[in-house]
């Protein structure tokens, strides 16, 4: 119910999510989408298809429907410098 949620680095962590993690993400995005609550997401996942591979079509559909803007930031990975 927070007025703004920031999910930083979605997609980081274990390669395959557990059913509990997937269920939690579905619930989180269902609630936020249903209540029109803004969510800011950063991720290194390059496109919506890959996002759907990780989080499922249901979550991706909610994210895409609620999105007012996608901003792709390109540049040198500062962690590798």
Protein Blocks (a to p, Z undefined) as FASTA:
>chain_A
ZZbdcdehihiajfbdcfklmmmmmmmmmmmmmnopacddddfbfbfklmmmmnojklmm
mmmmmpmbdcddedddfklZZ
